[in-house]
Amino acid sequence: MIDSKNGTTFLDKLSADCATAGGPVVPHPDDIGAIGKTLFDLPGSADLTVTVVVPKDMLHAAPAQSLVRIRSRTDGRAYLGVVTAGPFAEPDGLRGDSPMLTAVATHGGDYLPPYHGRFQVTILGEELKDGALTPPRLRPVPNSPVFVLADDEAAKVLKCGGDVRLGLAVGHEQVEVGAPSHVKSVFPRHTAILGTTGGGKSTTVAGLISRARAAGMAVIVLDVEGEYTAMHEPTDHKGMLAGLRERKLLPQGTPAKDMTVYHLVGRGTANPGHPNRKEFSLQFARLSPYAVKEILDLSDAQEERFFKAFDITKEVMRDLDIFPKKDSAEQQRLALENDEFERGYPGMMLALLMDVVGACLARAEKGSKEGKGKAKGSDDEDDTPPATFEFQTPGLRTSEGKAKLAKRVNAANPPGNAISWRAVLGRLARLNRMKVFYGDGGKPPMTYTNLLRPGSLSVIDLSDSGFSELNNIVIADILRGVQDEQEDSYAKYEAAKAKGDDATDPPRVLIVIEEAHEFLSEERIAKTPVLFEQVAKICKRGRKRWLGLCFVTQLPAHLPKQVLSLCNSFVLHKLQDPAVVALLKRTVGGVDEGLWDRLPNLAPGQAIVSFPHFARPLLVSIDPSQAKLKMTE
């Protein structure tokens, strides 16, 4: 439209009026680079949460779990937060479920109204001038600009780095998530990897094992399925290879010289072709008699006879000069200081204990036949076991040895009842039939010094053990042996430092316990409290001795609360049991509700990760395994 008086158009007049008013609106200098603005609060608003709106072209600029900075408009304060809900798309001036939009979508219309984005931000803290975070005392004011943090800055804020890489933080392109192998507040404070079958636990464990070993840690895996026995080979799984290419990682196995697969004597292994495979036997002397009593599931009467035989065996060992040797002051001291609640009697063989039980059984049988004859109190040679009794211990096959045994048995005056003695002998014989305890002509026991070599991977293959009771015995023996060896390493280290000598740092040890619910279930702990107490002591002492445990299970509901309370780091894969999620909410601190809501529906390979050095728990996309797994689906 043209003005007839001066020939100007309406647009000319509008432009002139705009120029008179100051020209086009210039963005506020503080808004440059911002993706959106904060909104006013509503009556239902919650503390530490802020609603942010963004234009539609910025809808995907801040995906879930990304970090943002909010510069409060009027007071100059800066806040850091994380996107915990959204981003959601909302139409301008309409409700998303308005009748008009519903009708258009229902009947195939092609109308797309103008829209914007909205998401919720949880405030992590107020950012000080030196970059430190402090708990916020106030909230950002409305219409404050919001900025997305770049990956490098987000990594500094999250403090989620480390040489033991786990994966990438969800919500960022290249924020690596890992754990520092040299920080004593991380791995020695124990870790739990939990999740249902198919959630990606094995992949997480494989990555943790490989990178912890590469960082110089001594890694020991108690592998009940033989899943990790082929980690010296690079992965050939198509899905893993595709994921590795996407992250620019190469398939890579643990060098064979640094990996050893151990399996029990007389038992097979899931990978018989491994180039560095070793058999080992157990040491009965490492097992606390109280733990053995629990494993054998003895009745009260049987328990009384078991401990009586155990005490007699110690005296017989002294008489036969097995332990402590008469000319060894050190062994004499060890015999006096030995704590049987933590370990067995040094040098005691299962065969010798069975011989003593057999002698007590023979005495009880003889006493039951002769009534109140001399069998109860006499130390005559006639009270030795009958000639048909076959001793397993060479020292008891001589007439002198038999006499010493008879004297000790009669002096101890063990209780009678041949039925109970026969039951104890039967339970011990069942242990002996496993043929896994060290004895004459058997395979040597584990050399724990080899397990603690920095940069080594030791896989204890229990896949062919046959039953869980044997697994429990092996795990208890390994834990006890590793702890003893680590205690010795620390004693030497501290002694060298006290003298001012150059001291080699003790090894950093990580023990991974697969299928931990089979070893430490609520039901088993109720039956074997001494065994659990030993594990609890190892956990507590390990915090100071660089001995960390990693519990892996698909049934966290079966783990006792005491085990979870021992862990400070968690990797949570998909978990759907509401009771388990509720338990973890009380155990794992700092996880926002948005992450808990995601837990039942996490995709394979995703996990909520919480480590002590993190600024906050993170949703992580776990790296594919670079090494081969035997049971990869």
C-alpha positions in Angstrom: 0.0 0.0 0.0 1.4 3.4 -1.1 0.7 6.7 0.7 -0.6 9.1 -2.0 0.8 12.2 -0.2 4.5 11.3 -0.1 4.7 8.0 -2.1 6.0 5.9 0.8 4.8 2.4 1.5 3.7 0.9 4.8 6.9 -1.1 5.1 8.9 2.1 4.6 7.0 3.7 7.5 7.4 0.6 9.6 11.2 0.6 9.0 11.4 4.3 9.9 9.5 3.8 13.1 11.8 0.9 14.0 14.8 3.0 13.3 13.4 5.8 15.5 12.8 3.2 18.3 16.5 2.1 18.2 16.6 -0.4 15.4 16.5 -4.2 15.6 16.7 -5.9 19.0 20.3 -6.7 19.8 20.7 -9.9 21.8 21.9 -9.4 25.4 25.7 -9.9 25.5 25.3 -12.6 28.2 23.0 -14.6 25.8 25.5 -15.2 23.1 26.0 -18.9 22.7 23.0 -19.8 24.9 20.6 -22.6 23.8 17.7 -21.5 25.9 16.3 -19.7 29.0 15.0 -20.7 32.4 11.3 -20.4 33.1 9.4 -19.1 36.1 8.8 -21.6 38.9 5.4 -23.1 39.5 3.7 -24.2 42.8 4.8 -27.7 42.2 8.4 -26.9 41.5 11.0 -28.9 43.4 14.3 -27.7 45.0 17.4 -28.0 42.8 15.3 -28.5 39.6 14.8 -25.8 37.0 12.7 -25.8 33.8 14.4 -24.7 30.6 12.9 -23.8 27.3 14.7 -23.7 23.9 13.8 -22.8 20.3 13.1 -25.8 18.1 16.4 -25.6 16.3 18.1 -26.2 19.7 15.8 -29.1 20.7 18.6 -31.6 20.5 21.4 -29.4 21.7 21.2 -30.7 25.2 20.3 -34.4 25.3 19.6 -36.3 28.5 22.5 -36.4 31.0 24.4 -33.5 29.3 25.8 -30.8 31.5 24.7 -27.2 31.3 25.7 -23.9 32.9 23.1 -21.4 33.9 24.1 -17.7 34.3 21.6 -16.1 36.6 20.5 -12.9 34.9 20.5 -10.3 37.6 22.7 -11.5 40.5 25.7 -12.7 38.4 25.7 -16.2 39.9 26.6 -19.2 37.8 25.1 -22.7 38.3 26.1 -26.1 36.9 23.3 -28.6 36.2 22.5 -31.8 34.4 19.6 -32.5 32.1 17.6 -35.1 34.0 14.3 -35.1 31.9 13.7 -34.3 28.3 14.2 -32.7 25.9 10.4 -32.6 25.2 8.8 -30.9 22.2 5.8 -28.6 22.9 3.7 -26.5 20.5 3.6 -22.7 20.9 0.4 -21.4 22.4 -1.3 -24.8 22.4 -1.4 -27.9 24.6 0.3 -30.9 23.1 -2.9 -32.9 23.4 -5.2 -30.1 22.2 -8.3 -31.4 20.2 -7.2 -29.6 17.1 -3.7 -31.2 17.0 -5.2 -34.6 17.9 -7.7 -34.4 15.1 -5.0 -33.4 12.6 -2.7 -36.2 13.6 -5.6 -38.7 13.7 -7.0 -38.0 10.3 -3.7 -37.8 8.4 -3.3 -34.0 8.3 0.1 -32.4 7.6 -0.1 -29.4 9.9 2.9 -28.8 12.2 2.4 -25.7 14.4 5.4 -23.7 15.6 6.9 -25.4 18.6 9.7 -25.2 21.1 11.7 -27.6 23.4 11.6 -28.0 27.2 13.7 -30.0 29.6 14.4 -30.3 33.3 17.8 -29.4 34.8 18.9 -30.7 38.2 21.3 -28.2 39.8 24.6 -29.8 40.8 25.9 -26.7 42.6 26.9 -23.1 42.4 30.0 -22.4 40.4 32.6 -20.2 42.2 35.0 -17.9 40.4 37.8 -20.4 40.8 35.7 -23.2 39.2 34.9 -25.0 42.4 31.3 -26.2 43.1 29.5 -25.4 46.3 26.0 -26.3 47.4 23.6 -23.7 46.0 21.9 -21.4 48.5 19.7 -19.7 45.9 18.1 -20.6 42.5 18.7 -19.1 39.1 16.3 -16.3 38.3 13.8 -16.6 35.4 14.9 -15.8 31.9 18.5 -16.7 32.7 20.6 -18.0 29.7 21.5 -21.7 29.6 24.7 -23.0 27.9 25.8 -26.5 27.0 29.3 -27.5 28.3 31.8 -28.7 25.8 33.1 -32.3 26.2 36.5 -31.3 27.6 34.9 -29.0 30.2 32.2 -31.5 31.1 34.9 -34.1 31.7 36.6 -31.8 34.2 33.4 -31.0 36.0 32.3 -34.7 36.2 35.8 -35.8 37.3 35.1 -39.2 35.7 38.5 -39.9 34.1 41.0 -42.7 34.8 43.4 -45.1 33.2 40.9 -48.0 33.7 38.5 -46.9 31.0 34.9 -48.2 31.2 33.2 -46.4 28.3 31.6 -43.0 27.3 29.3 -40.8 29.2 25.8 -40.8 27.7 24.8 -37.2 26.7 28.2 -36.3 25.5 30.1 -37.2 22.4 33.6 -38.0 23.7 33.6 -37.9 27.5 35.5 -40.9 28.6 34.5 -42.6 31.9 37.1 -44.5 33.9 38.7 -45.1 37.2 42.2 -44.2 38.4 44.2 -47.4 39.2 46.6 -45.6 41.6 44.0 -43.9 43.8 43.5 -45.8 47.0 40.0 -44.5 47.6 38.7 -46.3 44.5 39.5 -50.0 43.8 40.6 -51.0 47.3 37.2 -49.8 48.6 35.5 -52.6 46.6 33.1 -52.7 43.6 29.8 -54.3 42.7 28.8 -55.0 39.1 25.1 -55.9 39.1 22.5 -56.7 36.4 20.2 -59.2 34.8 21.4 -61.8 32.3 22.1 -60.1 28.9 22.6 -56.7 30.4 26.3 -56.5 29.6 28.0 -57.5 32.9 30.5 -59.8 31.2 31.5 -57.1 28.8 32.0 -54.6 31.6 34.1 -57.2 33.6 36.2 -58.0 30.6 37.0 -54.4 30.0 37.7 -53.8 33.7 40.0 -56.8 33.8 42.0 -55.9 30.7 42.5 -52.2 31.5 43.3 -52.8 35.2 45.9 -55.3 34.2 47.4 -53.0 31.6 47.6 -50.3 34.3 49.9 -52.5 36.3 47.4 -54.1 38.7 47.5 -57.8 39.6 44.1 -59.1 38.6 42.7 -62.4 39.9 39.4 -63.7 38.4 37.4 -66.4 40.2 35.6 -67.6 37.1 32.8 -70.1 37.9 31.8 -70.5 34.2 35.1 -70.4 32.4 34.0 -67.3 30.6 37.3 -65.4 30.8 39.7 -68.2 30.0 40.2 -67.1 26.4 41.1 -63.4 27.0 44.5 -63.9 25.6 42.8 -63.8 22.1 41.3 -60.7 20.5 37.5 -60.8 20.1 36.0 -62.2 17.0 32.3 -61.4 17.9 30.7 -59.4 15.1 28.8 -57.1 17.4 31.9 -56.4 19.5 34.0 -55.7 16.4 31.4 -53.2 15.0 31.2 -51.4 18.3 35.0 -51.2 18.6 35.3 -49.7 15.1 32.7 -47.1 16.0 34.9 -46.0 19.0 38.1 -46.4 17.1 39.3 -49.2 19.4 41.1 -52.3 18.2 40.4 -55.9 19.2 43.1 -57.0 21.5 43.8 -59.9 23.9 45.9 -60.0 27.0 49.4 -61.1 26.2 49.7 -64.8 26.8 52.8 -64.3 28.9 50.9 -62.2 31.3 47.9 -64.5 31.6 47.6 -67.8 33.4 44.6 -70.1 33.6 44.5 -72.2 36.8 42.3 -75.2 37.4 41.9 -77.6 40.2 43.8 -80.9 40.0 41.6 -83.6 38.6 39.2 -81.0 37.1 39.0 -79.8 33.5 39.1 -76.3 32.2 36.9 -74.4 29.7 39.9 -73.6 27.6 42.3 -76.7 27.5 44.2 -75.1 24.7 45.4 -72.1 26.6 49.2 -71.7 26.3 49.8 -71.0 29.9 47.6 -73.4 31.9 48.4 -74.8 35.4 46.9 -77.2 37.8 46.8 -76.5 41.5 45.7 -78.2 44.7 44.2 -76.7 47.9 45.9 -76.5 51.3 43.7 -77.9 54.0 45.8 -76.1 56.5 44.5 -72.7 55.2 40.9 -73.5 56.0 39.7 -72.4 59.4 38.3 -75.4 61.3 35.2 -73.3 62.0 34.8 -72.7 58.2 35.3 -76.5 57.6 32.7 -77.3 60.2 30.2 -75.0 58.4 31.0 -76.4 55.0 30.5 -80.0 56.3 27.2 -79.0 57.9 27.9 -80.9 61.1 25.3 -81.5 63.8 26.1 -80.5 67.4 27.3 -83.9 68.3 29.4 -84.3 65.2 30.8 -80.8 65.7 32.0 -81.7 69.2 33.8 -84.7 67.9 35.3 -82.9 65.0 36.9 -80.2 67.2 38.1 -82.9 69.6 39.8 -84.7 66.8 41.3 -81.4 65.5 42.9 -80.8 68.9 44.2 -84.3 69.1 45.7 -84.0 65.6 47.7 -80.9 66.6 49.2 -82.9 69.5 50.0 -85.8 67.2 51.7 -83.4 64.8 53.9 -82.2 67.6 54.8 -85.8 68.7 55.7 -86.7 65.1 57.8 -83.5 64.7 55.6 -82.4 61.8 54.7 -79.0 63.2 56.0 -77.2 65.2 59.4 -78.8 64.8 61.3 -79.1 68.1 64.3 -77.2 66.8 62.3 -74.3 65.3 61.6 -71.4 67.6 59.7 -69.6 64.8 57.3 -72.5 64.3 56.8 -72.7 68.0 55.8 -69.1 68.0 53.4 -69.6 65.0 51.7 -72.5 66.8 51.0 -70.3 69.8 49.8 -67.2 67.8 47.7 -69.1 65.2 44.1 -67.8 65.1 41.9 -70.7 64.1 39.0 -68.4 63.4 40.9 -67.1 60.5 42.9 -70.1 59.2 43.7 -73.7 60.0 46.6 -75.2 61.8 49.9 -74.9 59.8 50.9 -78.1 58.1 47.8 -80.1 58.9 46.8 -82.5 56.2 43.2 -83.8 55.7 44.6 -87.3 55.6 46.1 -87.0 59.1 42.9 -85.6 60.5 41.0 -88.5 59.0 43.5 -90.9 60.6 42.9 -89.4 64.0 39.1 -89.5 63.5 39.5 -93.1 62.5 41.5 -93.9 65.7 38.8 -92.2 67.8 36.1 -94.2 65.9 38.0 -97.5 66.5 38.2 -96.6 70.2 34.5 -95.8 70.4 33.6 -99.0 68.7 35.8 -101.0 71.0 34.4 -99.2 74.1 30.9 -99.9 73.0 31.7 -103.6 72.7 33.6 -103.9 76.0 31.3 -101.7 78.0 33.2 -99.9 80.8 36.4 -101.8 80.3 40.0 -100.4 80.0 39.3 -98.9 76.6 38.2 -95.6 78.1 41.1 -94.8 80.3 43.9 -97.2 79.5 46.9 -96.3 77.4 47.9 -99.9 76.7 49.0 -100.7 73.2 45.8 -102.8 72.9 43.9 -99.5 72.4 45.5 -98.8 69.1 43.2 -99.1 66.1 42.9 -102.7 64.8 45.4 -104.0 62.2 42.7 -103.8 59.5 42.7 -99.9 59.9 44.7 -98.4 57.1 46.5 -95.2 58.0 47.0 -92.6 55.2 49.8 -90.7 57.0 53.2 -92.5 56.6 54.3 -91.5 60.2 51.4 -93.5 61.7 52.2 -96.7 59.9 55.0 -97.6 62.2 54.5 -99.2 65.6 56.0 -96.1 67.2 53.6 -93.8 65.4 50.6 -95.9 66.3 51.7 -95.9 70.0 52.0 -92.1 70.0 48.6 -91.8 68.4 47.0 -94.2 70.9 48.5 -92.3 73.8 47.2 -88.9 72.6 43.7 -90.4 71.9 43.4 -92.0 75.3 44.8 -89.0 77.1 42.2 -86.7 75.4 39.4 -89.2 76.4 37.2 -88.3 73.4 33.5 -88.8 73.7 32.1 -92.1 72.6 29.1 -92.9 70.3 30.6 -94.6 67.2 27.7 -93.4 65.0 28.7 -89.8 65.4 32.4 -90.5 64.8 31.5 -92.5 61.7 29.4 -89.6 60.4 32.4 -87.2 60.9 34.7 -89.6 59.2 32.2 -89.9 56.3 32.0 -86.1 55.9 35.8 -85.8 55.8 36.0 -88.7 53.4 33.6 -86.9 51.1 36.1 -84.0 51.1 39.0 -86.3 50.6 37.3 -88.0 47.6 37.4 -84.7 45.7 41.2 -85.3 45.4 41.9 -81.6 45.5 43.9 -81.2 48.7 47.7 -81.2 48.6 49.3 -84.4 49.8 52.0 -87.0 49.0 52.4 -87.2 45.2 49.7 -84.6 44.5 50.0 -81.4 42.5 51.5 -78.5 44.4 49.3 -75.9 46.0 48.9 -72.4 44.6 51.9 -70.1 44.7 50.3 -66.8 45.7 53.4 -64.8 44.8 52.7 -65.5 41.2 49.1 -64.2 41.5 50.3 -60.9 42.9 52.7 -60.1 40.1 52.0 -56.6 38.8 50.4 -56.6 35.3 49.4 -60.2 35.5 46.0 -61.8 34.9 45.2 -65.0 36.8 41.9 -66.8 35.9 40.9 -69.4 38.4 38.7 -71.6 36.3 36.0 -73.3 38.5 33.8 -74.4 35.6 34.4 -78.1 36.1 34.3 -78.1 39.9 31.0 -80.1 40.0 29.2 -78.4 42.9 29.1 -75.1 44.7 30.5 -76.3 48.0 33.8 -77.0 46.3 33.8 -73.5 44.7 33.3 -72.1 48.2 36.2 -74.0 49.5 38.4 -72.8 46.6 37.3 -69.2 46.9 37.9 -69.2 50.7 41.3 -70.7 50.2 42.3 -68.2 47.4 41.1 -65.2 49.4 42.9 -66.3 52.5 46.2 -67.1 50.6 46.1 -63.8 48.7 45.5 -61.8 51.9 48.4 -63.5 53.7 50.7 -62.8 50.8 49.6 -59.2 50.6 50.1 -58.8 54.3 53.7 -60.1 53.9 54.3 -57.7 51.1 53.2 -54.8 53.1 55.2 -55.9 56.2 58.4 -56.0 54.0 57.5 -52.6 52.5 57.0 -50.9 55.8 60.1 -52.5 57.3 62.2 -51.3 54.4 60.8 -47.8 54.8 61.5 -47.8 58.5 65.1 -48.6 57.8 65.3 -45.8 55.1 65.9 -48.3 52.3 64.4 -48.1 48.9 61.1 -49.9 49.1 59.2 -51.4 46.3 55.5 -50.5 46.5 53.3 -53.5 47.3 51.3 -54.8 44.4 47.8 -53.3 43.7 45.5 -56.3 43.6 42.0 -56.7 42.2 40.0 -59.9 42.8 36.9 -60.4 40.7 34.3 -62.8 42.1 31.9 -64.0 39.4 28.4 -65.3 40.4 29.0 -63.8 43.9 25.5 -64.8 45.0 26.5 -68.5 44.9 29.4 -67.8 47.4 27.8 -65.1 49.5 24.0 -65.5 49.4 21.8 -64.7 52.4 21.1 -68.4 52.8 24.8 -69.4 52.8 25.8 -66.7 55.2 23.1 -67.9 57.6 24.7 -71.3 57.5 28.4 -70.2 57.3 28.8 -67.0 59.4 32.5 -67.7 60.0 33.2 -68.0 56.3 31.4 -64.6 55.7 33.2 -63.0 58.6 36.5 -64.0 57.0 35.4 -62.3 53.8 34.3 -59.2 55.7 37.7 -59.1 57.4 39.5 -59.3 54.1 37.4 -56.5 52.7 38.1 -54.3 55.7 41.8 -55.0 55.7 42.0 -54.8 52.0 41.1 -51.2 52.0 44.4 -50.4 53.7 46.4 -53.0 51.9 45.6 -52.4 48.2 43.4 -55.5 48.0 40.1 -54.8 46.3 37.2 -57.1 45.6 34.8 -56.9 42.8 31.5 -58.7 43.3 29.6 -59.7 40.1 26.1 -61.1 40.1 22.9 -61.3 38.2 20.9 -61.9 41.4 21.7 -59.0 43.7 18.6 -59.7 45.7 20.4 -62.8 47.0 23.4 -60.9 48.2 23.2 -59.8 51.9 23.0 -56.2 52.7 26.4 -56.5 54.5 28.1 -57.3 51.2 26.7 -54.3 49.4 27.6 -52.1 52.3 31.2 -53.1 51.8 31.2 -51.6 48.3 31.8 -48.0 47.5 31.7 -48.3 43.7 28.8 -49.6 41.6 28.2 -50.5 38.0 24.4 -51.1 37.6 23.2 -52.7 34.4 19.5 -53.4 33.7 17.6 -54.4 36.9 13.9 -54.8 36.9 13.1 -56.1 40.4 11.5 -53.2 42.3 12.7 -54.6 45.6 16.3 -54.7 44.3 16.0 -51.1 42.9 14.6 -50.0 46.3 17.5 -51.6 48.1 20.1 -50.0 45.8 18.4 -46.6 46.2 19.2 -46.9 49.9 22.8 -48.1 49.2 24.0 -46.0 46.2 24.0 -42.3 46.9 23.7 -39.4 44.6 21.7 -41.1 41.8 18.9 -38.8 40.6 15.4 -40.2 40.1 15.7 -39.8 36.3 18.5 -42.4 36.3 16.6 -44.8 38.6 13.6 -44.6 36.3 15.9 -45.6 33.4 17.4 -48.6 35.2 14.7 -51.2 34.4 14.9 -50.4 30.7 18.6 -49.9 30.1 19.8 -51.2 26.8 22.5 -53.9 26.7 25.8 -52.2 27.3 24.4 -49.3 29.2 25.0 -48.9 32.9 24.6 -46.5 35.8 28.1 -46.0 37.2 29.0 -44.6 40.5 32.7 -44.3 41.7 34.0 -42.3 44.7 36.0 -39.9 42.5 33.0 -39.0 40.3 31.3 -35.6 40.8 28.0 -37.5 40.3 26.8 -41.0 39.1 26.7 -41.2 35.3 24.8 -43.1 32.7 27.6 -44.8 30.7 27.8 -46.6 27.4 30.2 -49.4 28.2 33.0 -50.1 25.7 32.8 -53.4 23.8 35.2 -56.1 24.9 38.5 -56.1 23.0 39.3 -59.6 24.2 37.5 -62.8 23.5 34.8 -64.1 25.8 33.9 -67.8 25.8 30.2 -67.3 26.4 29.5 -64.0 24.4 26.0 -64.1 23.0 
